[in-house]
Amino acid sequence: MTKLDLKEDDIVVIRAFEDEWPEHLFRVTDVWEDCVGGVSLTGPLKDEYGEPDYDLILRVHSRAKG
C-alpha cells in the first residue's frame, strides 16, 4: 500500500511551491513507491505530465470511481 492509498484516476491537490507553481489539481495515472505520475488539471501547468513526490500532495480531492 502506498501513501494515501492512491489509485489510478484519483485527483489530488498539489501544494504551491515558492514561485514555481500555485496549488493545483492533479490526476494520478501511475502510483510508485516514491511518487505518482499524472497530469495537472488546473493552473499554469494544466495538461502537463509530472511526477510529484508524496510530500507535494496536500490531500485527495476526489477518488476514482470503482
N, C-alpha and C positions, 0 to 999 in steps of 0.2 A: 504494500500500500504506500502511495506517495503522499507527500504533504498535502493537506486539504482534501485528500481523496478526489483529485481532479480526474475528469474523463474527457474524451473527445467531444467537442461541441459545447462544453461548458463555457460560460462567459465570465471573465474575471475583471476586476478593476486593477489596473496597473498604476502604482503611485507616481506622482510627479517626481522628476529628478532634475534638481537645480534648473539650469536654463536649457537643458537638453530636450525635455518634453513635458507636457502637462499631464495630469491624471487623465486616464482614458480607458475605454473598454477594449477588451482583447478576447478573441475567440480561440480557444485551445484546440489545436489539431493533433498534437503529439504530447505525450507525457513521458518524461525521462526522470531519472533519479535526481539530477541536479537542476533541472529547468524544464520549462514547457516550450513547445513550438506552436506558432499560430500567427494570426493576422490581427492587426489593430483595426478596430471598427469605428473609432471616432478620433478626432483631433488631427493634428498635422501629420501624424504617421498613418492615417487611415489607408487601408489596403496594403500596408507594408508588412512583410513577413518579419518575424522576430523570434528570439529565443530567450525570454526573460528568466532570470533566476527566481526562485521562490520568494526571496526576500523583497522582490519588487511587487509582489501580489498583495494588495491590501485586503481583498475579500472576494468571495464568489458573488457575482451579480445575479446569475441565474444558472440553473443546472440544465443539462441536455435532457431532452425527453427520452424516456425509455430506460 
